[in-house]
């Protein structure tokens, strides 16, 4: 089994609609039932982000705003477990359909 | 070339995919499979002149490559001082059983939809076709290092993202076969209609390689109608290859080709495939329909004998499957032969193909036939601007310059 990060890509403010939420819930229930679920969450708007740089010896530096000013941002994510990319792709397609947004699928680095 | 060179070349052509595919399954690693297969062939080149060609060259190569892979993994395990027994397969090679399935696994892996199209093409030519990286780089006019990186990157993704080494699940199979056929057709077309002005107009090495790979896929998936259709389409296109470019390097259109120069053997094989598909009674996919169109063309000894109503009927069928502007453009070309250039032009004019050279070339020809020389000239200009193929540019330029001057 491998784990994959499914990032939800979006480009406008606002959370999922009620219909989208219902579809996401149903999709999540199925993930749990089929043993693919690891974690999932929605994120607040990128403007609420703070970049933190704790490198070096001194105090950490805080910067208001997201690391990348881009039109598209990550609005939420799933962490899924799947035996291979074919299964992960099918799950990601279901997730994209449920949340009504494009997603990016990326494998976790294996230890 | 000596007899032995010929034997080695033939064995390479016939056995490369088998050796790579078997090793890839045993070791779960395309890199090892590719490198050890290459080493095994190098060993064959060294040893066979003295030892003679073994009775079963494929098995000899697989065993040799397997041993080399085991040796290498052992050395690496020792060097890394890690207990890597889990990665080590048994020393005795498995009996040669589901080898054909391995080649199919290899093809589906190389043509996986999660890889970029150009990576699929390169990987298929390398891993399945056995072409070297410099050969593939030359075929696509790409720097060797860039082509090497393209293949390495694809292999890295296969490993890291866990693209599985298996024939896809039943529900994915039709789409995945379509994906494999798209790769093969792209290789064929790159050979048949090289898109780059710097390249030769037709490159027989790529068309031959595409046909060889499609024959392999057909042998592995004999029941698939679209695989048969694509093979027929390639054969019927390849049959006209030598007649398609003149001695001076100019494109010769279907209507003007010397039909006596067509390859009758390829045509007979293509026609047999098309007939078998028609007899199956199954609804044809796009490649089968395109093969049938080419069967109609290659059936006519003279262009005037072409059954154009049959061609239009086939394109009608294709439009129902794929109502894309390019299909409608090709349908309109056939319509011109039945209903005349005026009717065809009306169908062509509305198509959103402003950036496609064949759209302008078709318009130019229809306008020429209608005697609208100035508009025709403008359309030829635009087609020449957009055409990348040298033979096509030469043809379009001559046709333009033959238009009556105002």
Interface residues (C-beta under 8 A of the other chain):
Chain A: X2 X83 X84 X85 X86 X88 X89 X90 X105 X106 X107 X109 X110
Chain B: X112 X113 X114 X160 X161 X162 X163 X164 X168 X169 X172
